[in-house]
Each structure stands twice: as C-alpha cells, then as structure tokens.
Amino acid sequence: MTAQVETTMAAKVEAKLLAAIDAIPWDFLDVQHHQLPRLLIVARALRDEWRDRAHLVGWTDEDLFGGDSTRPVARTDLSGLVWSLFASDCRVIEINQDFALLETRTRSLQRFVRPSSRCR
C-alpha cells in the first residue's frame, strides 16, 4: 500500500471518529467536553504508536479503544486502554498478548490487562 493511500485511509478513519465523537451526548458521559482535545491526542498517539504492535500480539480495536457507552472512564471493567491512558495520564512502554505496561508521570510502572483476556 502506498503512503498516499494509507494517509487517505487514516484521514477517513479519523473523520469517522470525529463524527462519532460529535454525535455523543456528552452531558451523559463522565468526560467533560473541554477534555476532548486531550482525549483525541491520547487516542491518536495510541493509534499511531501502538496499534500495529497491539494487533500483532492479539489485541483488538475494542481492547484498545472500547468502553462503556455512558461511563467509559468510571467503568474500568469495560474500558479499553485509551481510557486508562486518558484517566491516569500514563504512557505505554510495552504491549504483549496479555497486558500493556504503562509508565506514570512519577515513573512507576502499572499493568493494564487486555480487556478481552479478563475473566468475566
């Protein structure tokens, strides 16, 4: 696939994401409208830096970006990695088939267990 085709596809995906975000009834979510720019930065960084690696080890887009329809931050049992990164201001330093290793601002390490591998 050429770089131009990949760029066009990425732009279409991002446009769909932005349209979906605009359609969300934000007054019912536990994310404030003024937090959207930071959420988009976190989501784009996750997509650009880790999505391909995550897919290689078995993660799905739902594992990465999924979440409860009204309480994505509060419902950690249903949340994808992006919501944990957004809520805790961590960064990913490694992803394997079972978990993502995160580093906090104070350089401590945390594990985010892949949602589809959690016991239900």
DSSP file (Angstrom, degrees, kcal/mol; ACC not computed):
  #  RESIDUE AA STRUCTURE BP1 BP2  ACC     N-H-->O    O-->H-N    N-H-->O    O-->H-N    TCO  KAPPA ALPHA  PHI   PSI    X-CA   Y-CA   Z-CA
    1    1 A M              0   0    0      0, 0.0     2,-0.1     0, 0.0     0, 0.0   0.000 360.0 360.0 360.0 137.4    0.0    0.0    0.0
    2    2 A T     >  -     0   0    0      1,-0.1     4,-2.4     4,-0.0     5,-0.2  -0.372 360.0-115.9 -79.0 159.5    1.4    3.4   -0.9
    3    3 A A  H  > S+     0   0    0      1,-0.2     4,-2.5     2,-0.2     5,-0.2   0.861 116.2  54.9 -61.4 -36.4    1.9    6.2    1.7
    4    4 A Q  H  > S+     0   0    0      2,-0.2     4,-2.2     1,-0.2    -1,-0.2   0.906 108.9  46.8 -65.9 -41.2   -0.7    8.3   -0.1
    5    5 A V  H  > S+     0   0    0      2,-0.2     4,-2.6     1,-0.2    -2,-0.2   0.913 112.8  49.8 -65.8 -42.9   -3.4    5.5    0.2
    6    6 A E  H  X S+     0   0    0     -4,-2.4     4,-2.6     1,-0.2    -2,-0.2   0.904 111.1  49.5 -61.8 -41.5   -2.5    5.0    3.9
    7    7 A T  H  X S+     0   0    0     -4,-2.5     4,-2.2     2,-0.2    -2,-0.2   0.904 111.6  48.5 -64.0 -42.2   -2.8    8.7    4.6
    8    8 A T  H  X S+     0   0    0     -4,-2.2     4,-2.0     2,-0.2    -2,-0.2   0.912 112.5  48.2 -63.8 -43.5   -6.2    8.9    2.8
    9    9 A M  H  X S+     0   0    0     -4,-2.6     4,-2.4     1,-0.2    -2,-0.2   0.917 111.4  50.0 -63.9 -43.1   -7.4    5.8    4.8
   10   10 A A  H  X S+     0   0    0     -4,-2.6     4,-2.6     1,-0.2    -1,-0.2   0.891 109.6  51.7 -62.7 -39.5   -6.2    7.3    8.1
   11   11 A A  H  X S+     0   0    0     -4,-2.2     4,-2.3     2,-0.2    -1,-0.2   0.893 110.1  48.9 -64.8 -39.5   -7.9   10.6    7.3
   12   12 A K  H  X S+     0   0    0     -4,-2.0     4,-2.2     2,-0.2    -2,-0.2   0.910 111.9  48.3 -66.3 -42.2  -11.2    8.8    6.6
   13   13 A V  H  X S+     0   0    0     -4,-2.4     4,-2.4     1,-0.2    -2,-0.2   0.927 112.8  48.4 -62.8 -44.2  -11.0    6.8    9.8
   14   14 A E  H  X S+     0   0    0     -4,-2.6     4,-2.8     1,-0.2    -2,-0.2   0.887 109.3  52.6 -64.9 -38.7  -10.2   10.0   11.8
   15   15 A A  H  X S+     0   0    0     -4,-2.3     4,-2.2     2,-0.2    -1,-0.2   0.900 110.3  48.3 -62.9 -40.4  -13.1   11.8   10.1
   16   16 A K  H  X S+     0   0    0     -4,-2.2     4,-2.5     2,-0.2    -2,-0.2   0.908 111.4  50.5 -65.1 -41.3  -15.5    8.9   11.2
   17   17 A L  H  X S+     0   0    0     -4,-2.4     4,-2.4     2,-0.2    -2,-0.2   0.933 111.5  47.2 -61.3 -46.4  -14.1    9.1   14.7
   18   18 A L  H  X S+     0   0    0     -4,-2.8     4,-2.4     2,-0.2    -1,-0.2   0.884 111.9  50.6 -64.1 -38.6  -14.6   12.8   14.9
   19   19 A A  H  X S+     0   0    0     -4,-2.2     4,-1.4     2,-0.2    -1,-0.2   0.908 111.3  48.6 -64.6 -41.7  -18.1   12.5   13.6
   20   20 A A  H  X S+     0   0    0     -4,-2.5     4,-0.6     1,-0.2    -2,-0.2   0.896 111.0  50.5 -65.2 -39.3  -18.9    9.8   16.1
   21   21 A I  H >< S+     0   0    0     -4,-2.4     3,-1.1     1,-0.2    -2,-0.2   0.909 108.2  52.5 -65.2 -41.4  -17.5   11.9   18.9
   22   22 A D  H 3< S+     0   0    0     -4,-2.4    -1,-0.2     1,-0.2    -2,-0.2   0.814 107.3  53.7 -62.6 -29.7  -19.6   14.9   17.8
   23   23 A A  H 3< S+     0   0    0     -4,-1.4    -1,-0.2    -5,-0.1    -2,-0.2   0.585  84.7 106.1 -82.8 -10.3  -22.7   12.7   17.9
   24   24 A I  S << S-     0   0    0     -3,-1.1     2,-1.8    -4,-0.6     3,-0.1  -0.494  77.7-124.5 -72.9 135.8  -22.1   11.5   21.5
   25   25 A P    >   -     0   0    0      0, 0.0     3,-2.4     0, 0.0     4,-0.4  -0.592  31.7-173.5 -77.8  85.4  -24.4   13.1   24.1
   26   26 A W  G >  S+     0   0    0     -2,-1.8     3,-0.9     1,-0.3     5,-0.3   0.708  72.6  71.5 -59.6 -24.2  -21.6   14.4   26.3
   27   27 A D  G 3  S+     0   0    0      1,-0.2    -1,-0.3    -3,-0.1     5,-0.0   0.688 101.2  47.4 -67.5 -14.2  -23.8   15.6   29.1
   28   28 A F  G <  S+     0   0    0     -3,-2.4    -1,-0.2     3,-0.0    -2,-0.2   0.568  99.0  85.3 -98.8 -11.1  -24.3   11.9   30.0
   29   29 A L  S <  S-     0   0    0     -3,-0.9    42,-0.2    -4,-0.4    41,-0.1  -0.475  80.4-125.3 -90.2 160.6  -20.7   10.9   29.8
   30   30 A D  S    S+     0   0    0     40,-0.6     2,-0.4    -2,-0.1    41,-0.1   0.023  89.4  88.5 -91.6  28.7  -18.1   11.1   32.5
   31   31 A V  S    S-     0   0    0     -5,-0.3    -2,-0.2    42,-0.0     2,-0.2  -0.996  76.7-133.0-122.9 128.2  -15.8   13.0   30.2
   32   32 A Q    >   -     0   0    0     -2,-0.4     3,-2.0     1,-0.1     4,-0.4  -0.535  18.0-121.7 -81.3 147.3  -16.2   16.8   30.0
   33   33 A H  G >  S+     0   0    0      1,-0.3     3,-1.4    -2,-0.2    -1,-0.1   0.848 112.6  58.9 -58.0 -35.9  -16.4   18.4   26.6
   34   34 A H  G 3  S+     0   0    0      1,-0.3     4,-0.3     2,-0.1    -1,-0.3   0.654  99.0  60.9 -69.4 -12.6  -13.3   20.6   27.4
   35   35 A Q  G <> S+     0   0    0     -3,-2.0     4,-2.3     1,-0.2     3,-0.3   0.551  78.3  92.1 -87.1  -8.4  -11.3   17.3   27.8
   36   36 A L  H <> S+     0   0    0     -3,-1.4     4,-2.8    -4,-0.4     5,-0.2   0.877  78.8  55.9 -57.2 -43.3  -12.0   16.1   24.3
   37   37 A P  H  > S+     0   0    0      0, 0.0     4,-2.0     0, 0.0    -1,-0.2   0.923 111.4  44.5 -57.2 -41.9   -8.8   17.6   22.8
   38   38 A R  H  > S+     0   0    0     -3,-0.3     4,-2.6    -4,-0.3    -2,-0.2   0.896 111.8  53.1 -68.3 -39.0   -6.6   15.7   25.3
   39   39 A L  H  X S+     0   0    0     -4,-2.3     4,-2.7     1,-0.2    -1,-0.2   0.916 109.9  48.5 -60.4 -42.8   -8.7   12.5   24.7
   40   40 A L  H  X S+     0   0    0     -4,-2.8     4,-2.7     2,-0.2     5,-0.2   0.887 110.2  51.3 -65.2 -38.6   -8.1   12.9   20.9
   41   41 A I  H  X S+     0   0    0     -4,-2.0     4,-2.4    -5,-0.2    -2,-0.2   0.931 112.6  46.0 -62.2 -45.6   -4.4   13.4   21.5
   42   42 A V  H  X S+     0   0    0     -4,-2.6     4,-2.4     2,-0.2    -2,-0.2   0.924 114.4  47.7 -63.1 -45.3   -4.2   10.3   23.6
   43   43 A A  H  X S+     0   0    0     -4,-2.7     4,-2.5     1,-0.2    -2,-0.2   0.906 113.1  47.7 -64.3 -42.7   -6.3    8.2   21.1
   44   44 A R  H  X S+     0   0    0     -4,-2.7     4,-3.1     2,-0.2     5,-0.2   0.908 111.8  50.0 -65.7 -41.4   -4.2    9.4   18.2
   45   45 A A  H  X S+     0   0    0     -4,-2.4     4,-2.7    -5,-0.2     5,-0.4   0.915 111.8  48.2 -63.9 -42.1   -0.9    8.6   20.0
   46   46 A L  H  X>S+     0   0    0     -4,-2.4     4,-2.2     2,-0.2     5,-1.2   0.935 114.8  46.0 -62.4 -45.7   -2.1    5.2   20.9
   47   47 A R  H  X5S+     0   0    0     -4,-2.5     4,-0.7     3,-0.2     5,-0.4   0.945 118.6  40.8 -60.6 -49.3   -3.3    4.5   17.3
   48   48 A D  H  <5S+     0   0    0     -4,-3.1    -2,-0.2    -5,-0.2    -1,-0.2   0.863 125.9  31.5 -71.5 -37.2   -0.1    5.9   15.7
   49   49 A E  H  <5S+     0   0    0     -4,-2.7    -3,-0.2    -5,-0.2    -2,-0.2   0.793 133.8  13.5 -95.1 -29.8    2.5    4.4   18.2
   50   50 A W  H  X5S+     0   0    0     -4,-2.2     4,-2.9    -5,-0.4     5,-0.2   0.582  93.5  90.3-128.2 -13.4    1.0    1.1   19.4
   51   51 A R  H  X<S+     0   0    0     -5,-1.2     4,-2.6    -4,-0.7     5,-0.2   0.920  92.9  46.3 -59.8 -47.2   -2.0   -0.1   17.4
   52   52 A D  H  > S+     0   0    0     -5,-0.4     4,-1.9     1,-0.2    -1,-0.2   0.934 115.4  46.3 -61.9 -46.2    0.0   -2.2   14.9
   53   53 A R  H  > S+     0   0    0      1,-0.2     4,-1.2     2,-0.2    -1,-0.2   0.914 112.4  51.5 -61.6 -43.0    2.1   -3.8   17.6
   54   54 A A  H  <>S+     0   0    0     -4,-2.9     5,-2.7     1,-0.2     3,-0.4   0.911 108.7  50.5 -62.0 -42.8   -1.0   -4.5   19.7
   55   55 A H  H ><5S+     0   0    0     -4,-2.6     3,-1.3     1,-0.2    -1,-0.2   0.874 104.9  58.4 -63.2 -36.7   -2.7   -6.1   16.7
   56   56 A L  H 3<5S+     0   0    0     -4,-1.9    -1,-0.2     1,-0.3    -2,-0.2   0.827 109.1  44.2 -62.5 -31.5    0.3   -8.3   16.1
   57   57 A V  T 3<5S-     0   0    0     -4,-1.2    -1,-0.3    -3,-0.4    -2,-0.2   0.253 130.1 -89.5-101.4  12.6    0.0   -9.8   19.6
   58   58 A G  T < 5S+     0   0    0     -3,-1.3    -3,-0.2     1,-0.3     2,-0.1   0.441  76.4 140.3 104.8  -0.5   -3.7  -10.3   19.5
   59   59 A W      < -     0   0    0     -5,-2.7    -1,-0.3    -6,-0.2     2,-0.2  -0.464  37.2-147.7 -74.0 149.1   -5.3   -7.0   20.8
   60   60 A T     >  -     0   0    0     -2,-0.1     4,-1.7     1,-0.1     5,-0.1  -0.653  29.4-106.3-106.3 168.6   -8.4   -5.8   19.0
   61   61 A D  H  >>S+     0   0    0     -2,-0.2     4,-3.8     1,-0.2     5,-0.5   0.844 123.7  57.8 -62.3 -31.8   -9.6   -2.2   18.5
   62   62 A E  H  >5S+     0   0    0      1,-0.2     4,-1.7     2,-0.2    -1,-0.2   0.898 104.6  50.7 -64.3 -39.6  -12.2   -2.9   21.2
   63   63 A D  H  45S+     0   0    0      1,-0.2    18,-2.1     2,-0.2    -1,-0.2   0.868 120.2  36.6 -61.9 -36.4   -9.3   -3.8   23.6
   64   64 A L  H  <5S+     0   0    0     -4,-1.7    18,-3.1    16,-0.3    19,-0.2   0.900 137.1  11.8 -84.0 -43.7   -7.6   -0.5   22.7
   65   65 A F  H  <5S+     0   0    0     -4,-3.8    -3,-0.2    16,-0.2    -2,-0.2   0.474  94.3 112.8-120.1  -4.8  -10.5    2.0   22.2
   66   66 A G     << +     0   0    0     -4,-1.7    14,-3.1    -5,-0.5    17,-0.3  -0.125  34.2 154.7 -70.3 167.2  -13.6    0.3   23.6
   67   67 A G        -     0   0    0     12,-0.3    12,-0.2    15,-0.1     6,-0.1  -0.960  48.6 -64.9-178.6 164.9  -15.5    1.5   26.6
   68   68 A D        -     0   0    0      7,-0.3     7,-0.1    -2,-0.3     5,-0.1  -0.342  49.2-123.0 -59.8 144.2  -18.8    1.6   28.4
   69   69 A S  S    S+     0   0    0      1,-0.2    -1,-0.1     2,-0.2   -40,-0.0   0.715 102.8  15.8 -70.6 -19.8  -21.3    3.7   26.4
   70   70 A T  S    S+     0   0    0    -41,-0.1   -40,-0.6     1,-0.1    -1,-0.2   0.619 134.5  34.6-123.8 -21.8  -22.0    6.2   29.2
   71   71 A R     >  +     0   0    0    -42,-0.2     4,-2.8     1,-0.1    -3,-0.3  -0.424  61.9 154.5-131.4  59.0  -19.2    5.8   31.8
   72   72 A P  T  4 S+     0   0    0      0, 0.0    -4,-0.2     0, 0.0    -1,-0.1   0.814  79.0  39.5 -62.6 -31.7  -16.1    4.9   29.8
   73   73 A V  T  4 S+     0   0    0     -3,-0.1     3,-0.1     1,-0.1     6,-0.1   0.907 119.8  43.6 -82.4 -44.0  -13.7    6.3   32.5
   74   74 A A  T  4 S+     0   0    0      1,-0.2     2,-1.8     2,-0.1     3,-0.2   0.852 101.9  68.6 -71.4 -35.4  -15.5    5.0   35.6
   75   75 A R    >X  +     0   0    0     -4,-2.8     3,-1.7     1,-0.2     4,-0.6  -0.519  57.1 163.3 -87.5  73.3  -16.3    1.6   34.2
   76   76 A T  T 34  +     0   0    0     -2,-1.8     3,-0.3     1,-0.3    -1,-0.2   0.738  68.7  67.4 -64.8 -22.0  -12.7    0.3   34.2
   77   77 A D  T 34 S+     0   0    0      1,-0.2    -1,-0.3    -3,-0.2    -2,-0.1   0.719 112.9  31.2 -69.7 -18.8  -14.0   -3.3   33.9
   78   78 A L  T <4 S+     0   0    0     -3,-1.7    -1,-0.2    -6,-0.1    -2,-0.2   0.375  98.2 112.1-114.7   0.7  -15.3   -2.5   30.4
   79   79 A S     <  -     0   0    0     -4,-0.6   -12,-0.3    -3,-0.3   -13,-0.1  -0.504  56.9-135.0 -89.7 146.5  -12.8    0.1   29.3
   80   80 A G    >>  -     0   0    0    -14,-3.1     4,-1.0    -2,-0.2     3,-1.0  -0.335  39.8 -91.6 -81.9 173.2  -10.2   -0.1   26.6
   81   81 A L  H 3> S+     0   0    0    -18,-2.1     4,-2.4     1,-0.2     3,-0.3   0.830 119.4  65.6 -57.2 -37.8   -6.6    1.0   27.0
   82   82 A V  H 3> S+     0   0    0    -18,-3.1     4,-2.4     1,-0.2    -1,-0.2   0.862  99.7  52.0 -57.7 -36.8   -7.2    4.5   25.7
   83   83 A W  H <> S+     0   0    0     -3,-1.0     4,-2.6   -17,-0.3    -1,-0.2   0.866 109.2  49.1 -70.6 -35.4   -9.5    5.3   28.7
   84   84 A S  H  X S+     0   0    0     -4,-1.0     4,-2.3    -3,-0.3     6,-0.3   0.913 112.5  47.9 -67.7 -42.3   -6.9    4.2   31.2
   85   85 A L  H  X>S+     0   0    0     -4,-2.4     4,-1.3     1,-0.2     5,-0.7   0.908 114.6  47.1 -62.8 -41.1   -4.2    6.3   29.5
   86   86 A F  H  <5S+     0   0    0     -4,-2.4    -2,-0.2    -5,-0.2    -1,-0.2   0.931 116.2  42.7 -65.3 -47.5   -6.6    9.3   29.4
   87   87 A A  H  <5S+     0   0    0     -4,-2.6    -2,-0.2     1,-0.2    -1,-0.2   0.840 124.8  32.4 -72.0 -34.2   -7.7    9.0   33.1
   88   88 A S  H  <5S-     0   0    0     -4,-2.3    -1,-0.2    -5,-0.2    -2,-0.2   0.476  96.4-128.4-106.7  -2.5   -4.3    8.3   34.6
   89   89 A D  T  <5 +     0   0    0     -4,-1.3    16,-0.2    -5,-0.2     2,-0.2   0.915  57.7 146.2  55.2  46.9   -2.0   10.3   32.3
   90   90 A C      < -     0   0    0     -5,-0.7     2,-0.4    -6,-0.3    14,-0.2  -0.523  40.7-136.6-101.2 173.0    0.3    7.3   31.7
   91   91 A R  E     -A  103   0A   0     12,-1.9    12,-2.8    -2,-0.2     2,-0.3  -0.985  20.2-114.6-131.2 148.3    2.2    6.3   28.6
   92   92 A V  E     +A  102   0A   0     -2,-0.4    10,-0.2    10,-0.2     3,-0.1  -0.598  32.0 169.9 -78.2 134.9    2.6    2.8   27.1
   93   93 A I  E     +     0   0A   0      8,-3.0     2,-0.3     1,-0.4     9,-0.2   0.533  68.4   4.0-118.7 -14.5    6.1    1.4   27.2
   94   94 A E  E     -A  101   0A   0      7,-1.2     7,-2.9     2,-0.0    -1,-0.4  -0.951  54.6-160.5-164.7 149.1    5.3   -2.2   26.1
   95   95 A I  E     +A  100   0A   0     -2,-0.3     5,-0.2     5,-0.2     2,-0.2  -0.998  16.0 168.5-132.7 130.9    2.4   -4.3   24.9
   96   96 A N        -     0   0    0      3,-2.6   -39,-0.1    -2,-0.4    -2,-0.0  -0.681  54.8 -81.8-125.6-172.6    2.3   -8.1   24.9
   97   97 A Q  S    S+     0   0    0     -2,-0.2     3,-0.1     1,-0.2    20,-0.0   0.736 125.2  33.4 -66.4 -21.0   -0.6  -10.5   24.4
   98   98 A D  S    S-     0   0    0      1,-0.3    16,-2.7    15,-0.1     2,-0.3   0.762 122.8  -1.2-105.9 -30.7   -1.9  -10.2   28.0
   99   99 A F  E     - B   0 113A   0     14,-0.3    -3,-2.6    12,-0.0     2,-0.5  -0.981  55.4-119.4-156.3 163.5   -1.2   -6.7   29.1
  100  100 A A  E     -AB  95 112A   0     12,-2.6    12,-2.5    -2,-0.3     2,-0.6  -0.932  27.8-136.9-106.2 135.0    0.2   -3.2   28.4
  101  101 A L  E     -AB  94 111A   0     -7,-2.9    -8,-3.0    -2,-0.5    -7,-1.2  -0.833  26.5-165.8 -92.9 123.8    3.0   -2.0   30.6
  102  102 A L  E     -AB  92 110A   0      8,-3.3     8,-2.3    -2,-0.6     2,-0.5  -0.813  13.5-149.2-113.5 149.2    2.4    1.7   31.5
  103  103 A E  E     -AB  91 109A   0    -12,-2.8   -12,-1.9    -2,-0.3     6,-0.2  -0.976  15.6-146.5-117.8 129.6    4.6    4.3   33.0
  104  104 A T    >   -     0   0    0      4,-2.7     3,-1.8    -2,-0.5   -14,-0.1  -0.274  34.4 -97.0 -84.3 175.0    3.2    7.0   35.2
  105  105 A R  T 3  S+     0   0    0      1,-0.3    -1,-0.1   -16,-0.2   -15,-0.1   0.800 128.2  53.2 -61.8 -28.4    4.5   10.6   35.4
  106  106 A T  T 3  S-     0   0    0      2,-0.1    -1,-0.3     1,-0.0     3,-0.1   0.301 120.5-112.0 -90.5   9.9    6.4    9.6   38.6
  107  107 A R  S <  S+     0   0    0     -3,-1.8     2,-0.2     1,-0.3    -2,-0.1   0.573  70.9 139.7  72.3  13.3    8.0    6.7   36.6
  108  108 A S        -     0   0    0      1,-0.0    -4,-2.7    -5,-0.0     2,-0.3  -0.539  49.8-121.3 -80.5 158.1    6.3    3.9   38.4
  109  109 A L  E     +B  103   0A   0     -6,-0.2     2,-0.3    -2,-0.2    -6,-0.2  -0.778  28.7 179.7-105.9 144.5    5.0    1.0   36.4
  110  110 A Q  E     -B  102   0A   0     -8,-2.3    -8,-3.3    -2,-0.3     2,-0.4  -0.956  20.6-132.7-135.9 154.7    1.5   -0.3   36.1
  111  111 A R  E     -B  101   0A   0     -2,-0.3     2,-0.6   -10,-0.2   -10,-0.2  -0.925   8.2-161.6-108.9 135.9   -0.1   -3.1   34.1
  112  112 A F  E     -B  100   0A   0    -12,-2.5   -12,-2.6    -2,-0.4     2,-0.3  -0.962  21.6-139.9-111.8 110.9   -3.3   -2.7   32.1
  113  113 A V  E     -B   99   0A   0     -2,-0.6   -14,-0.3   -14,-0.2     5,-0.1  -0.534  27.5-103.3 -75.0 132.2   -4.7   -6.2   31.5
  114  114 A R    >>  -     0   0    0    -16,-2.7     3,-1.9    -2,-0.3     4,-0.5  -0.325  28.5-133.9 -55.6 124.8   -6.1   -6.6   28.0
  115  115 A P  G >4 S+     0   0    0      0, 0.0     3,-1.4     0, 0.0    -1,-0.1   0.857 101.9  54.4 -53.9 -41.9   -9.9   -6.4   28.3
  116  116 A S  G 34 S+     0   0    0      1,-0.3    -2,-0.1   -56,-0.1    -3,-0.0   0.605 107.7  52.1 -73.4  -7.3  -10.7   -9.5   26.2
  117  117 A S  G <4 S+     0   0    0     -3,-1.9    -1,-0.3   -19,-0.1     2,-0.1   0.455  86.8 107.5-102.5  -1.9   -8.4  -11.6   28.4
  118  118 A R  S << S-     0   0    0     -3,-1.4     2,-0.3    -4,-0.5   -41,-0.0  -0.429  80.1-105.7 -72.8 148.6  -10.1  -10.6   31.6
  119  119 A C              0   0    0      1,-0.1    -1,-0.1    -2,-0.1    -2,-0.1  -0.571 360.0 360.0 -70.6 135.0  -12.3  -13.1   33.5
  120  120 A R              0   0    0     -2,-0.3    -1,-0.1    -3,-0.0    -2,-0.0   0.361 360.0 360.0-111.2 360.0  -15.9  -12.2   33.0
